[in-house]
Amino acid sequence: MIRVAIAGASGYVGGELIRLLLDHPNVELIAVTSEKNEGLPLGRVHPHLRGRTGLRFSKLADLKACDALLLALPHGTAASRIEQFVQLVGENGRIIDCSADFRLRSAANYKEWYGEAHPAPEWLPQFVYGLPECNRERLVGARFASGVGCNATAIQLALLPLERAGLLSRNHPVIAEVKVGSSEGGASAGPASHHPIRSGCVRSYAPTGHRHAAEVEQTFIGLDLHLSITAVEMVRGALATCHLQVGPEVDERTVLRAYANFCSAEPFVELIHDRAGLYRHPEPKLVAGTNRAQVGFAIDSTRGHLVALSAIDNLGKGAAGTAVQTLNLMCGFPENTALTAFGYHPV
């Protein structure tokens, strides 16, 4: 049993972390923080957790020593206070930062994408990028891990089967478009999330220049990625549609084998490739509330056009679920502990 605290637990990702860890048999959740909700019961902010725990929100400054600390704080906070957080977990403790502060290995790359110098560049090499499907071996026993970008996660899971099979060429660009739900914008309301404005929209809010592209390019060195993000009428979920050019030797059977081999080794990634039915391709709605991902593809061999698909819950596999999966690997627990839930239908 390990003692775990969550710093910054009033947002959607924090709420998902609480929900998952309360059901974790190897975790004692000892503290959750929120500056503006200090003293309130968790159910006041996360109504689905009413009656689940007697914990109340505390201040960040009141955190005590713990075995593992999960950070779901605003951008820049973890990096600016990393030394303090390391002291809380001691020399054998673990830290997982769900923000973007430690996802990129290069300080120069961070400055290019985030427009400012990294507050603690010496710590960047010490954090393992926390996507188990990419870095499982490095995460086992690691002390420090980053979180993942939800859009980057969806794209990487779509492309990893092709990369592992040697089918992801660097000779042609990859055109990726990710459709996302409103919860990606976080729990704080703003003009873009106001219901009369947001409802019914199909908004191309990042046609170019989205920061999650940096994570994908870091994983697939030399890849020429063109990424667009579109907000759609959905609360939870992300659907990545990636267009690639392939040679005449790549047919459906070759691609199917690549995806089947990859998914057979991944506990949370399922291949969806049916010839008929409403759900013959990945669908975010079917993985909502879970750490599961669906991947699939379609190919037009006559034109050398391959479409790689991936569906995730942006708050689950795209954030909190992957963080708990990473925690399991870091601490030596079975990888699927507290993460075995399937989705609901209909929802």
C-alpha positions in Angstrom: 0.0 0.0 0.0 1.4 3.4 -1.0 0.2 6.8 0.2 -0.8 9.1 -2.7 -1.6 12.8 -2.8 -3.1 14.7 -5.7 -2.1 18.4 -6.1 -4.6 20.4 -8.1 -7.6 18.1 -7.8 -10.6 20.4 -8.6 -10.4 20.2 -12.4 -11.7 17.4 -14.7 -8.4 15.5 -14.7 -8.1 15.8 -10.9 -11.6 14.4 -10.6 -10.8 11.5 -12.8 -7.6 10.8 -10.8 -9.6 10.8 -7.5 -12.3 8.4 -9.0 -9.7 5.9 -10.2 -7.5 6.0 -7.2 -10.3 5.5 -4.7 -10.8 2.1 -6.3 -7.1 1.2 -6.4 -6.4 -1.6 -3.9 -2.8 -0.6 -3.5 -3.4 3.1 -2.9 -4.3 5.1 0.1 -5.4 8.5 -1.1 -4.3 10.8 1.8 -4.7 14.4 0.4 -6.2 16.3 -2.5 -5.6 20.0 -3.0 -7.5 23.0 -4.3 -6.7 26.5 -3.3 -10.2 27.9 -3.9 -12.1 24.9 -2.5 -10.1 24.4 0.8 -12.2 22.7 3.4 -15.0 21.6 1.0 -15.9 18.0 0.6 -14.9 16.5 -2.7 -18.5 15.9 -3.7 -19.1 19.6 -3.7 -16.9 20.0 -6.7 -17.1 16.5 -8.2 -20.7 15.5 -7.6 -20.2 11.9 -8.9 -17.9 11.3 -5.9 -20.5 12.1 -3.2 -20.3 9.6 -0.5 -17.2 7.9 -1.8 -14.7 9.4 0.7 -14.6 11.7 3.7 -11.6 13.6 2.2 -11.8 17.4 1.9 -9.8 19.7 -0.2 -6.7 21.2 1.4 -4.2 23.8 0.4 -1.1 23.0 -1.6 1.1 24.4 1.2 -0.4 21.8 3.6 0.7 18.7 1.7 2.6 16.2 3.8 5.1 13.5 2.9 3.7 10.8 0.6 5.0 7.9 -1.5 3.6 9.2 -4.8 2.4 12.7 -5.8 0.2 13.3 -8.9 0.3 16.8 -10.1 -2.7 18.2 -12.0 -1.8 21.8 -11.6 -1.9 24.7 -14.1 0.8 25.0 -16.7 4.1 26.1 -15.3 3.3 25.4 -11.7 5.0 22.0 -11.5 8.2 23.1 -13.1 8.5 26.2 -10.9 8.0 24.2 -7.7 9.6 20.8 -8.6 12.2 20.9 -5.9 9.6 21.4 -3.3 7.5 18.5 -4.7 10.6 16.2 -4.8 11.2 16.9 -1.1 7.6 15.7 -0.3 8.1 12.3 -1.8 11.6 11.8 -0.5 14.4 9.9 -2.2 12.3 6.8 -3.1 9.0 8.5 -3.9 7.3 9.0 -7.3 6.0 12.0 -9.1 3.7 12.1 -12.1 3.0 15.5 -13.6 -0.1 15.7 -15.7 0.7 19.1 -17.1 2.9 19.8 -20.2 5.8 21.0 -18.0 8.0 17.9 -18.4 6.7 16.2 -21.6 9.5 17.5 -23.9 13.1 16.4 -23.4 14.7 19.5 -24.9 14.6 23.0 -23.3 15.0 24.6 -26.7 12.0 22.6 -28.0 10.0 23.6 -25.0 10.8 27.3 -25.7 9.9 27.0 -29.4 6.4 25.5 -28.6 5.5 27.3 -25.4 7.1 30.6 -26.1 9.1 30.9 -22.8 12.2 29.4 -21.2 11.6 26.3 -19.1 11.8 27.1 -15.4 13.7 24.0 -14.5 15.5 22.7 -17.6 17.8 20.4 -15.6 14.8 18.3 -14.7 13.6 17.6 -18.2 15.9 14.6 -18.8 14.9 13.1 -15.5 11.2 12.7 -16.5 10.1 9.8 -18.6 7.4 10.6 -21.1 4.4 8.8 -19.6 2.8 7.0 -22.4 3.2 3.3 -21.6 2.6 2.2 -25.2 5.8 4.1 -26.1 7.9 3.9 -23.0 6.8 0.9 -20.9 10.3 -0.4 -20.2 11.6 3.0 -19.1 8.5 3.6 -16.9 9.0 0.4 -14.9 10.6 1.5 -11.6 11.0 5.2 -12.8 10.8 7.9 -10.2 9.5 10.8 -12.4 7.1 10.7 -15.3 5.3 13.3 -17.3 1.7 13.2 -18.3 0.6 13.1 -21.9 -1.3 15.4 -24.2 -4.7 14.0 -25.1 -4.4 14.8 -28.8 -0.8 13.6 -28.9 -1.9 10.3 -27.3 -4.6 9.7 -29.9 -2.3 10.4 -32.8 0.6 8.3 -31.3 -1.7 5.3 -30.8 -3.0 5.5 -34.3 0.6 5.6 -35.7 2.5 3.3 -33.3 1.3 0.1 -35.0 2.6 1.3 -38.3 5.9 2.5 -36.8 6.6 -0.8 -35.1 5.9 -2.6 -38.4 8.2 -0.3 -40.4 5.3 1.2 -42.4 5.5 4.8 -41.2 7.6 6.5 -43.8 9.5 9.7 -43.3 9.4 10.4 -47.0 5.9 11.9 -47.0 4.1 14.1 -44.4 1.4 12.8 -42.1 -1.8 14.9 -42.1 -3.6 14.5 -38.8 -6.9 15.9 -37.7 -8.2 15.4 -34.2 -11.9 16.0 -33.3 -12.2 16.8 -29.6 -14.9 17.3 -27.0 -15.5 20.3 -24.8 -13.9 18.9 -21.7 -10.5 19.3 -23.4 -10.9 23.0 -22.6 -10.9 22.3 -18.8 -13.3 23.0 -16.0 -13.0 26.8 -16.0 -15.7 28.5 -18.0 -14.8 31.0 -20.7 -16.3 32.7 -23.8 -15.5 29.7 -26.0 -17.2 27.2 -23.6 -20.3 29.3 -23.0 -23.2 26.9 -23.9 -25.0 29.2 -26.4 -21.7 29.7 -28.2 -20.2 26.2 -27.9 -23.3 24.1 -28.6 -23.7 23.0 -32.2 -20.3 24.2 -33.2 -17.7 22.5 -35.4 -14.9 24.8 -34.6 -11.5 24.6 -36.1 -9.7 26.2 -33.2 -6.2 25.1 -34.0 -5.8 24.6 -37.8 -2.0 24.7 -37.3 0.5 25.2 -34.5 -1.0 23.0 -31.8 1.6 22.3 -29.1 0.8 18.6 -28.9 2.5 18.2 -32.3 5.8 18.5 -30.4 5.1 15.3 -28.4 4.3 13.3 -31.6 7.4 14.6 -33.4 9.5 13.7 -30.3 8.2 10.1 -30.4 8.5 9.7 -34.2 11.9 11.4 -34.9 12.0 12.9 -38.4 8.2 12.8 -39.0 6.7 15.7 -40.9 3.4 16.1 -39.0 0.7 18.6 -40.1 -1.8 18.8 -37.2 -5.3 20.4 -37.0 -7.6 20.3 -34.0 -11.4 20.6 -34.4 -13.9 21.1 -31.5 -17.1 19.2 -32.0 -20.4 18.6 -30.2 -19.1 16.1 -27.6 -18.1 16.4 -24.0 -15.6 13.6 -23.6 -13.5 12.1 -26.4 -10.9 12.5 -29.1 -10.9 11.0 -32.6 -7.6 11.1 -34.5 -7.7 10.7 -38.3 -4.3 10.5 -39.8 -3.7 10.5 -43.6 -0.5 8.8 -44.9 1.0 7.9 -48.3 2.2 4.3 -48.6 3.8 2.4 -51.4 2.2 -0.2 -53.7 3.5 -3.1 -51.6 1.4 -2.0 -48.6 -2.0 -3.7 -48.8 -4.9 -4.2 -46.3 -3.5 -7.5 -45.1 -0.1 -6.0 -44.3 -1.7 -3.1 -42.4 -4.1 -5.4 -40.5 -1.2 -7.6 -39.4 0.6 -4.5 -38.1 -2.3 -3.4 -36.0 -3.2 -6.9 -34.8 0.4 -7.5 -33.6 0.5 -4.2 -31.8 -2.8 -4.6 -30.1 -2.1 -8.2 -29.0 0.7 -6.8 -26.7 -1.3 -3.8 -25.4 -3.8 -4.3 -22.5 -5.7 -1.1 -23.3 -5.6 -0.8 -27.1 -8.3 -2.6 -29.2 -8.3 -3.0 -32.9 -11.6 -2.1 -34.6 -11.7 -3.1 -38.2 -15.1 -4.5 -39.2 -16.5 -4.6 -42.7 -20.1 -3.9 -41.6 -22.1 -2.2 -38.9 -22.4 1.2 -37.3 -19.2 0.8 -35.3 -16.8 -0.6 -37.8 -14.3 2.2 -37.0 -13.0 3.6 -33.7 -15.6 5.6 -31.8 -14.8 7.9 -28.8 -18.3 7.4 -27.3 -17.6 3.7 -26.7 -14.5 4.4 -24.5 -15.8 7.3 -22.5 -15.0 7.0 -18.8 -12.3 4.4 -19.5 -8.5 4.0 -20.1 -9.2 2.1 -23.2 -8.3 3.1 -26.8 -9.7 1.9 -30.1 -7.5 2.0 -33.2 -8.2 1.1 -36.8 -7.5 2.0 -40.4 -8.8 2.2 -43.9 -6.7 1.9 -47.1 -7.1 2.7 -50.7 -4.2 0.6 -52.2 -4.8 1.9 -55.7 -3.9 5.4 -54.6 -1.5 4.6 -51.8 -3.7 6.3 -49.3 -3.8 5.0 -45.7 -6.0 6.5 -43.0 -5.0 5.6 -39.4 -7.7 6.1 -36.8 -7.7 6.3 -33.0 -10.4 7.0 -30.4 -9.9 7.8 -26.7 -11.5 9.5 -23.8 -9.4 12.7 -23.5 -9.8 12.6 -19.7 -9.1 8.9 -19.5 -6.5 7.4 -21.8 -5.6 11.0 -22.7 -4.9 12.1 -19.1 -5.9 10.5 -15.8 -6.2 6.9 -16.9 -2.7 6.9 -18.5 -1.3 8.6 -15.4 -2.7 5.7 -13.2 -1.4 3.1 -15.7 2.0 4.8 -15.4 1.8 4.8 -11.6 1.2 1.1 -11.7 4.3 0.5 -13.8 6.4 2.8 -11.7 5.4 1.1 -8.5 5.4 -2.5 -9.7 1.6 -3.1 -9.6 -0.2 -5.0 -12.3 -0.6 -2.5 -15.1 -4.3 -2.8 -15.3 -5.0 -2.2 -11.6 -8.1 0.0 -11.1 -8.4 0.4 -14.9 -10.4 -2.6 -16.0 -13.7 -0.8 -16.7 -15.2 -0.9 -20.1 -17.4 1.8 -21.6 -21.2 2.1 -21.6 -23.7 1.9 -24.5 -25.7 3.8 -25.0 -24.6 7.0 -23.3 
